C-alpha cells in the first residue's frame, strides 16, 4: 500500500530513496508503559495504521479522537547487500511530539517537536534482509509546555481548535547516500543582478573535493561553476543569465543540479531549484523586487476532513492554492502550523506568497521555558524552508498578550529569527503585543462594513486604529500595516461534518449569498483603497469542522455560485492604493 508516494523534499532531491509509507503495525500505550514492557523489541503489535496519516484521522484506518499520550509504530522492511553499501538515513517529515526511534532493537535517536523534519543515520544498525523500525511518540497538548497550534485541548474540537494529531503525520523514508555527501545547500538569490550565493554543507571534512553547480532556465543553460570545497562549510557565487524574477503570479524558477566531486570523480548528485526574489520594506510599503505589492492573503489552517493535518494527496495541496488564487488572492498566511514541504513546492511553482508561521498556541509564553519549547524547533523549520521563494515573511507567535510579562520572550525570538534569516521580514507576534516587528499587524473581526470603513478612514488620516488598546504597542506609521485577520463571516451550507457544537463564525450570519458577497466585497475594498495599508489576510479559505466561516466547505466543495465567486474575485483583485507608484 503506497500512500503519499511523491518525493517529500522536492527542494533537495536525490534519485536513490525508499518510501516507507503504507501499512505499519501500531499500538496505543495509554499508560505510557511501553518502554517498561519492552515495546522497542516487541516482535509484533496487534493493530495496524496507514502511515503517514495520524491515528485520529479516517485515512489512518483508526479514527480515535481521544487523547493518546503515547503511541508506538513498527515496520518491517528488506534491504539488499547493494543498498547496504551506502550510508542510509532515516527521514521523518513530522511526528508529534516527542519521538524516539529504534532500529532492530537499538535506539538510534530522539527528536522533540511535532512540526519539524528530522533524520538519523542508521547504517550501523541494519543488516541484509529483514529489518525492523520502531517509532515511539509522546504527545500531551494539555501540558502548556509544547506547541499544539490549533489542536484542541478539550476532548472534542471546540471554538477555533480542532481534532488533534498524534504521532507520525508526514512521510517516513530512507535515503541511500555515498560515504561523503552533500548535507545541505542554502541559497541566497536576493541579488537582482543575477548573482546567486550558495552556502554548501558537507557531511564531514574531506580533502580534494569540489562542487559543480549547473543552472538551467527553461531547460537551457543559465550558468555553471565548479568550486573547491574547504572544510565542512563553503560559500560560492554564480552569476546566472538570463535574469528573470520570481514574483506573485510570475513563478520564474531556475533548475539547479549539484554534483559533488572527490578526486575528480562524481560521488553525489542533488537536484533543486530557486527563484530570484528580493523583499524590502520602504516606509509603509512592502517591496518585492523593488515594486510595492499589496499582500492579498487568505488564512489557511491546513486541516482536511479525512487526513486532519495531512493532505490526502499531493494534488490536494496544490488544489488549495488554486482555490485561493481563483478568488484573486496572491498568497496565504499558513496559520498555526508548519505545512508539508510539498505545499511550499506547489506555492513556488504557482507564484503564490506565504507567511511561514510557528504553531505557538499551547505554550505558556509568559514563562521562561517557552523559549526552550519554541526556539529549537522554530530554527529547524526556518532551516528546512529557507530556500523557498514563496515565503515572504516569518511569524513565530500568534496573539500574545500581557506585554509586561512576555516582551522579553517575544523580543528574543524575533532577534533570533532575524539572525537565522536576514533576507525576510519578521512579524514578532501576529495580532498580539508587538515588541519589535518589521510589519505591524492587527486582527479585526468587525462585521459591519460601514463601521469597518469609518475606522480605517481615520487610520488613513493618521488616527491609527488599535483593536486591543492597552494590550499592544501603539502603531506609529513607521512600518507596513497589515490587517492579518478579518472577515470570518459565518456561512453554513451543509450538515456533513460530525460536530458536538453548533457551527459558528464571526458576527451575525448574512441572510443570503448576495448579502454575504456584498459584505465580503465592502470589507475587502475598504482595505485595498487605503493608502496606509500594505495587505490583508481574510479568514478563511475553508470551513474547519465546527468553524464554518470559510469561503469553501471543509471538503473543498463550493459554498457559492460561480457568479458570486466571480464578484469576490473582482473585488479581491482590484489594484490597491499602496501599489500605485
N, C-alpha and C positions, 0 to 999 in steps of 0.2 A: 504494500500500500504506500504509494509515493505522494505524500501531501506536501504542498508548497514546494514543488521541485526546483524552482528557479534559483539561480546563484544568489546567495543572500547578501553579498558585499560587492555590488557592481562597480564601486569606485576603486577597487583594488583586486582585480580578478585574475585567478590562475586557472589553468586547464585541469590540473590534477586535484580532484576533490571527491568526497563521498558524502552524499546527503543521508543523514540518519533519521529523518522524519519518517513518520508512519507509526506502526503498532509497537508500543513499548509495554512492558509489564509495569504495574502500578499498585501502590498500597497507601492507604491513609494511615496516619500514625498520630491519632488524636491525643494520645498520652505522651507524645514526644519521647518515646522509649525505644525507638528503633535502633539507636546506637547500642543501647544495653542489650537488645535482643539480637544483635548481630546481623542487621539488615544489609550491611555493606558486603557481606559474604553469603547472604541467603541465596540459595540456588534458584528459587522461583517465587514470584509474587502472584497472589491469587487473581488479581484484577488486571485489566489492560486499559490503555488510554491511547488516543490518537495524538501524537506529538506533531506539530507544535501548539496545539490548542489546549487552553487551561482547563482543569477539571470542572470549573463552573460552567463551561460552555457546552452547547449542544453538539458541536462538531467533535468534541473530545470523546464523545460516547459515554460520558459520566453524568454531567449536568447536576453536580452537587453544589448548591449555593450556600451551604452552611459554612461557618468558619472552619478552616483547615490549618491548624498551627504547624503541621509537619506532614510532608508527603515524600514518597520515595518512588523513583523510576529505575527501571533496569532494561538494558538492551543487549542482546547477543548479536555478534556480527563476525564475519570471517575476513581474514586478511591473508594475502598471498605472500610468498617469500619475496617476490619482486617489490611489493608495496612496503614491506618491512626494511627494504634497503634505504628508505627515505626517513627523514625526520618527520614525525607525524604530530600535528597539532589538533587538539580537540577544541572546537569553537562552539560557543552558545550565544545566540543573538541576544537573549534576555531570559532571566529566570528570577522570579520574585519570591523571596527576597534574599535571604542568606543561604548560599549554596555551597555544598561540599560534593566533590567528585571523586569517585573510586574507579580504578581500572584493575580488573582481575583481583579484587580484594584489597588493593593498596590505595590509600588516599593520595591523590596526585595534586590536589589544590582546593582552595576555598575562595569564594568571592562574595562581597557584600554589596547589595544594590539590585533593585528589581528592574532597572531600565537600561543599564549599560551593558555592552557586549564584553565578553571575556574569553580567554583561551588558555590552555595549558599544554605544554609539550608532554606527550605520553609515550614516546617511542620506547623508553626503557622498560615499560610495564606490559608490552604487547608480545604476542607470540604468533607463529604461523598457525592458521586455522581459526578455531573459535576463540573469541574474546568477549568480555562482559564489562559493560559500563554501568555503574550505579550512580544516580544523582539524587541527593537529598536536599530538599528545600524547606527552610523555616520561614514562616510568614505571620506577622502579628500587626495588623493595621491599627489596632487599638492601643498600641504601646505609646504612641506620641513620640517615638524615637526613630521611626523610619518613615520616609515619604510614601504616601499612598496615592497622591493625585486625587482623582475623582472616585476612588474605590470606597464603598460605603463602610462606615464604622458600625452601622446598625445591622441587624440580621437581614432585613430587606434593604433594597435600594430605597433612598428617600431624598426628597428635595432635589438638589443638584449633585447628589452622589449616587453611584450606580453599582451594578453587580461587580464583585471583586474578581481579581485574577491572582491565582496562587500557582507558584511553580513555573515550569517551562512555558513560555508563550511566543518564542521565536525559534527559528531553525537551529537544529543541532547538526554539526557536520565535521568531517575530518578533512584535513588538508595535508597533502604529501609534498614535502619540501626537500631541497638539497641540504647538504651539511652546512653551507653558508647561504643565507637567503636575505632578501630584502624584507625588513621588518615593517617599515612604513615609509611613506614619502609625503611630506607636507608641501602643498602647492600654494604659492602666493602669486596670483595672477591679477593683482590690482593695479599694475602699471599699464596705463592705457596706451603707452608707446609700443607695447608688444613684448616687453621684457618679462619673462616668466621665471620665477625663482623656485628652486626645488631644495628642500631640506631632506636629505637621504639618511635613513636609519638602517644600519646593518644589524644582523642578528648577533654578531660578535666581531671582535677585531680580527682582521686578516690582511696580510700584505699582498702586494701585486694584484690589486682589484681595481675595477673601473666600472662605471655605469654609462651605458649608451641610452640616450633619450631620443626617441623618434616621434615627432608630432605630425599629425595629418589633419587637413581641413577638407571636408567633403571628399575623403579618400585620396587626396593629393598631398604630396609632401609639403610641409609648412615649416620645417626646421629640424635639425638634428645636431646632437653634440655628444661627444664621449669625454668623460672627465674622470681622472683618477680619484679614488676614494681614500680618505685619510682618517684613520680611526673608525669609530662606530657611527659618527655623525659627520656628514659633509654637506656643504652648501654648493649649489650650482646655479647657473643662469643660462637661459636660452632665449634668443630673440626669434619670435615667430613672424611669419609673413605668408599670406596677407593677415591684417589685423581686423577682426570682427568682434564686436562687443556682445556679451550676454546681457539681456535686459528683460523686463516683464514683456511677455508676448513675443520675444525675439530670442529663442533658445539657441544661440550660436555656440556650439561646443566643438572643441578640438579633441580628437582621439590621440592617445599617447601610449606608446609601448616602452616599457623599461626593460633593459637587458643587463643583467649583472654578469660581468666578465671576471674571470680569475685566470691569470697567466694567459690571457687572450682567448680563453675558452668560455663559451656561453654556459652558465650554470643555473640561472634563474630568469624567468620572464614574468612580468606582470602587466596587465592591460588596465588602462584607466582613461580619464577624460578630464577636461577642465573648461571653464568659461572665463574669459577676460571681463572682469566686472569690478567696479570700484564704488564704494559707498562713502559719501562725505556728508557733513552737516554744515550748512551755511545759514546761520541765524535760525529762522523757523522752518527752513526748507530741508528736506532730505533729498540729497542728490544721488542719482545712480548714473555713473559715467558722466558726471558733470551737469546733468539735467534734472530739474525738480520732478519728482514722481510722487503723486498722491497715492498712499497705500490704501487700496480698496480691499480690505481683508475680511474674511469670514472666519468665525470661531469654529474650529474643527476639533471635536473631542476624541476622534479616533476610536469610537466604540462600534461594534457590529452585533446585530441580534443573534447570530449563530456562532460567532467566534469571540465575542466580548472584546478583548484587547487586540486580537489577531484577525486580520482581514482573511476572509475565507479563501481568496485567491489573489494573485498578483494583479489581475485585471481589476479587482475591486478597489485596490489602492489608486490606480490610475483613474478609475471612473469617478471617485470622489473629487479629484481635482477637476475633471471635466465638467462635473455637475456645477461646481463653483464658477468656473470660467464661463459656462453657459449663461450665467446671470450677470456677467460683467465684472466679477471680482478678479483682481490680479494676484491674489495671494491669500494666505491663511495664517491665523495665529494658531499654532499647534498646541492646544490648551491642556496644561497639566499632564503632559505625557511626552515621553521621548518616543517618537514614531519609529517604525521599522525603517531601516536604511533604504529599502526598496521604494518607499514613499518619496524620499528625497530624490532618488534617482529619476522617478517619473516627473517630479517637480522641475528638476534640472532640464529634462528633455522637453517639457511643455512651456518653459519660460514662466514659471509660477513662483512668486516670492513667499517666504515663510519666516515667522519668528520661531526660533528654537527655544522652547520653554521647559524648565525643570518642573516635575510634579511635586511641588513643595508642600502641598497640603498634607497634613498628618504629622508633620514635625512641629514640635513646640518651639517656634522661632524665637521666643524670648529667653531661652536657656542656652548656656554655652555649648551644650552637647549638640545643638543644631548644626554647628559648623562641621562637627565630625560626621553627622548624618548626611550632610548635603555636599560638602566640597569635594571629597574624593570621587564620588560618582559623577558629579557635575563635570569635573575636569575630564573624566573618561568619555563622557558624552560629547564634550567640545572636541576632544581629540578625534573621536570617531567621525564626526560630521564636518570637520573644519574645511575640507576640500569642496563641499557642495556650494556652487554659486547661488543656489536658490535661497540659502539662509542669509537674510539681510539684517538680523538683529538677534541678540541673546536676551533671555528674560529668566533669571534664576528664581524669582519669587513671585507670588501672586497674592494680592490683597492682604498685606501685613499691616497691622495697626499698632497702637501703643508705642508711639515713636520714641518715648524716653527709654523704653526697655530694649528696643530692637535696633536702634540706629547703628550700633557697632557691628552687629551681625550682618545687616544689610550692606553696610559700607565695605566690610571685609570681602564679602562675596562679589560685590561689584568690582572692587580693585583686583581681585584675583582673576576674575573673568576678563577684565581689560588686559591684564598681563598675559593671560593664556592666548588671547586673540585681539591684538590691537587694530585689526582691519575692519571690525564691525562695531556698530553702536550697541550699548547695553542699557536695557531698561532695568533698573535695580529691583523694582517691585511693582508689577503691573496693577494699577488702580489703587494701590495702597500708599503707605507712607514712603515718600521719596527722600532718601538721604543724599545720594549722589546719583544722577542719572543723565544719560545722553539724550533721552527722549522723555518728556513729561506726559504721562497718560492718565486718563480717568475712566471710570465706569459710571455710566449714567443711563438708567433704565426708565427715564421719563417717557410715558406713552402718549401724552398729549402733544401733537406736533406743534401747536401754537405756543405752548409754554416752552417747549424744547427750542423753538426758533428764537423766542424772546431772550432766553438766557445766553445763547451763542451769538446773538446780535450784540449784546452787551460785551461779550468776550472779544468780538472783533474790534470793539472800541476801547479795549484796554481794561475793561472791568471783568477780569478773568474769573470764570466760574469754578467754584470749588464744591463738588457734590458732598464732600465729607469735611466740613470746616472743623478745624482743630485736630484732625487726625492725620494730616499730611502737611508737608511744607508748601508754602504758597508758590504759585506759578508766577514767574517774573517776566515771561516773554522772551527769555534768552535762548531757549532751545525749542525744537519742534514739539508741538502739542497734538496728541492723538487721542480720540475718544475710542479706547480699545475694547470697550464692551458697551453696546447699546442695542435697542430693539428688543429682541427676545419675546416678541408678541405671540401669545398663545393662539394656535390654530390646530385643533384636533380633528382628524378626518376619519379615523377608524378605531376599531377595538381589537387590534391584532396582537397586542402585547400583554403578557402576563404582568400584572402590577397589583400591589397591595393598596395603592392610594390613587386618588383622583389625578388625572392629568393636570399639569399646571404650566403656566408661562407667566411672563410679567404683565401686570396690568389687566384691564378688562379686555376680554376677547372681542374682536370685531364681530359683527353680525353676518357679514357676507364676505366672499372672496374679494369683491371690489373694494369694500371698506378696508380690508387688510392691505390690499395693494396701495390704496391711497395713503394710509398711514406710513407704510414702508417707504414710499417714494418721497413723502414730505420730510421724514426723518433723514433719509439719505441725502436729499438735495440741500437741506439746511447745512450740513457739514461740508458738502462739496463747494457750496457758494462762499464759504467763509475763508477769507484770505489769510487768517491766522491759524488755520487748522491744516495739519500735514497728512492726516489719514484717519481711517476709522476701522473698526472691526465689528461687524454685525453678528449678533447672537441669534441663530447659529445655523450651520449647514443642514443638519438633520435633527429630528427628534432623537432623544436618547431615553429609552424606557419611559418612565413617568413624566419626564420633562419633555413636553410636546410643544415646543416653540421653534422648531426647525423650519427651514424653507422646503425641505423634503421630509417624507416619512422616514422612520427608522430603517425600514428595509430599502431605502433609496428610491422608492416609487414617488411619482409626482403627487403633490398636495393640491396643485392648482392647474388650471388650463394653460395651454401653450400661449394663449393671448395674454393672460395675467403675467406669466413669466417673461414675455417679451416686454411688457410695460416696466417690469422690475429691471430688466437688463438695460433698457434705455436710460433709466434714472441712474443706475449704478455706473454706467459707462460715460456719463456726461463729464466734460472737462472740468477739472477743479480749478478754483480761483488761484491756488498756490502754484499751479502748473503753468500759468500764463507768465511768460518771461517778458 
